[in-house]
Amino acid sequence: MISSERISKRVRQLGRDISEVYANIDTPLVLVAILKGATVFSADLLRTLNIPAELEFVRAASYGAGTKTTGRVKIAHMVEGSLAGRHVLLVEDIVDSGRTIDTISDTDSTTRAFTASCPGSTP
């Protein structure tokens, strides 16, 4: 079991790292949380940033009612408005095949989208 202290410490470190990488951008960083699993983590991460940032949500599913992926990603809700020219950080709770992130990234090819993962085993 990973302690809450260890998780909090890692989230704060990610916030510092992200803030450093995006310190000189001219528009607020857009964190896009993939619902529902990434919601709480995204909010926690947003609070640790020391740069201007916005939080948006996307609802995507590839599992349907089961626990095994169908191989097809369904987008039920996408960010309203264009993200063209914005710096976007996609926040996902489970990255297995990468199809969900690929599908969302391909939706607006003018968006500069990056992904970050925070495996539980990372110190």
C-alpha positions as CSV (number, residue, x, y, z in Angstrom):
1,M,0.0,0.0,0.0
2,I,1.3,3.5,-0.9
3,S,0.9,6.0,1.9
4,S,-1.1,9.2,1.4
5,E,2.0,11.1,2.4
6,R,4.0,9.5,-0.4
7,I,1.3,10.2,-2.9
8,S,1.0,13.9,-1.7
9,K,4.7,14.3,-2.0
10,R,4.8,12.9,-5.5
11,V,1.9,15.1,-6.6
12,R,3.7,18.2,-5.2
13,Q,6.8,17.2,-7.1
14,L,4.9,16.8,-10.3
15,G,3.3,20.2,-9.8
16,R,6.8,21.8,-9.4
17,D,8.1,20.0,-12.5
18,I,5.1,20.9,-14.6
19,S,5.2,24.5,-13.4
20,E,8.9,24.7,-14.3
21,V,8.4,23.3,-17.8
22,Y,5.5,25.6,-18.6
23,A,6.8,28.7,-16.7
24,N,7.2,30.8,-19.8
25,I,4.1,30.0,-21.9
26,D,1.9,33.0,-22.9
27,T,-1.5,31.5,-22.1
28,P,-2.7,29.4,-19.1
29,L,-1.9,25.7,-19.3
30,V,-5.0,23.6,-19.9
31,L,-5.2,20.4,-17.8
32,V,-7.7,18.1,-19.5
33,A,-8.9,15.4,-17.1
34,I,-10.3,12.3,-18.6
35,L,-13.5,11.5,-16.7
36,K,-14.1,10.1,-14.3
37,G,-11.0,8.4,-12.9
38,A,-8.6,11.4,-13.3
39,T,-10.9,14.0,-11.7
40,V,-9.6,14.0,-8.1
41,F,-6.0,13.6,-9.1
42,S,-6.4,16.5,-11.6
43,A,-7.8,18.8,-9.0
44,D,-5.0,17.9,-6.6
45,L,-2.4,18.5,-9.3
46,L,-4.0,21.8,-10.3
47,R,-3.7,23.1,-6.7
48,T,0.1,22.4,-6.7
49,L,0.8,24.4,-9.8
50,N,2.3,27.9,-9.4
51,I,1.5,28.9,-13.0
52,P,-1.8,30.0,-14.5
53,A,-3.8,27.0,-15.4
54,E,-7.4,25.9,-16.3
55,L,-9.1,22.6,-15.8
56,E,-11.3,21.0,-18.5
57,F,-12.9,17.6,-18.8
58,V,-13.3,14.9,-21.4
59,R,-15.5,11.8,-21.1
60,A,-14.1,8.9,-23.0
61,A,-14.6,5.2,-22.6
62,S,-13.3,2.0,-24.2
63,Y,-14.4,-0.5,-21.6
64,G,-18.2,-0.3,-21.9
65,A,-19.8,-2.1,-19.0
66,G,-16.9,-4.6,-18.6
67,T,-13.4,-4.6,-17.4
68,K,-11.8,-5.5,-20.7
69,T,-11.3,-2.9,-23.4
70,T,-13.4,-3.1,-26.5
71,G,-10.6,-1.6,-28.6
72,R,-12.7,1.3,-29.7
73,V,-12.8,4.6,-27.9
74,K,-16.1,6.5,-27.5
75,I,-15.9,10.2,-26.8
76,A,-19.1,11.2,-24.9
77,H,-18.0,14.7,-24.0
78,M,-15.2,16.8,-25.5
79,V,-13.8,20.2,-24.3
80,E,-16.0,23.0,-25.5
81,G,-14.2,25.5,-27.7
82,S,-10.9,25.2,-29.5
83,L,-7.7,24.4,-27.8
84,A,-5.7,25.4,-30.9
85,G,-2.4,26.9,-30.0
86,R,-2.8,26.1,-26.3
87,H,-0.5,24.0,-24.2
88,V,-2.6,21.0,-23.0
89,L,-1.7,18.4,-20.4
90,L,-3.9,15.3,-20.6
91,V,-4.5,13.6,-17.3
92,E,-5.6,10.0,-17.4
93,D,-6.0,7.5,-14.6
94,I,-5.3,4.3,-16.5
95,V,-3.1,4.1,-19.5
96,D,-3.0,0.6,-20.9
97,S,-3.1,0.7,-24.7
98,G,-2.9,4.5,-25.1
99,R,-5.9,4.5,-27.4
100,T,-7.9,7.0,-25.3
101,I,-5.2,9.5,-25.3
102,D,-4.5,9.0,-29.0
103,T,-8.1,9.5,-29.8
104,I,-8.4,12.7,-27.8
105,S,-5.1,14.1,-29.1
106,D,-6.2,13.4,-32.7
107,T,-9.5,15.3,-32.2
108,D,-7.8,18.7,-32.6
109,S,-4.5,18.2,-34.4
110,T,-3.6,21.9,-33.9
111,T,-3.4,21.4,-30.1
112,R,0.0,21.0,-28.5
113,A,-1.0,18.1,-26.3
114,F,1.3,16.2,-23.9
115,T,0.6,13.5,-21.5
116,A,2.1,12.8,-18.1
117,S,1.8,9.6,-16.1
118,C,2.4,9.1,-12.4
119,P,2.8,5.4,-11.8
120,G,2.3,4.5,-8.2
121,S,5.7,2.9,-8.0
122,T,7.5,6.2,-8.9
123,P,9.3,7.6,-5.8
